[in-house]
Amino acid sequence: MRTIDGTHYLAELIKELSKNRNSSNYIGDFTVSALVEGKKKVSEDIIKCQLTILHDSVDISIFWEDCGYKGFRDMGLYGRTNSKYFTVQKTTDSSFQITDNNNTSNQTIFEW
């Protein structure tokens, strides 16, 4: 894994996944795994996510409720994250990991 400028990486990923260099967002299914306080809360579930380029960052919206996680907040999961507050690591050519800058035992992995 290598740590990269999360905003730049995610902005380029949006353009790659949407197959449109002018796109400012992408909605699609990702295989998601999530750790909260170091404990696995989600293991390789297909979750719809939206990546959106903002002025100086990228938001990641994770639609947990649409995939059956009605109490996702009670599980310690975020519904929306931002590249300003999370470290982004490219793990493979088809996956990346985000880590909470305030609690490194909170991590989410996205694969496509």
KAMO-V601755 format. One record per helix or strand of 2 or more residues. SS is the DSSP state (helix for helix, strand for strand). FROM is the first residue (numbers start at 1). TO is the last residue. Records with the same first field share a line. If there is no record, write none. Layout:
# KAMO-V601755
SS=FROM-TO ; FROM-TO
This chain:
# KAMO-V601755
strand=2-3 ; 25-36 ; 39-53 ; 58-62 ; 80-82 ; 86-92 ; 95-100 ; 107-111
helix=6-18 ; 65-67
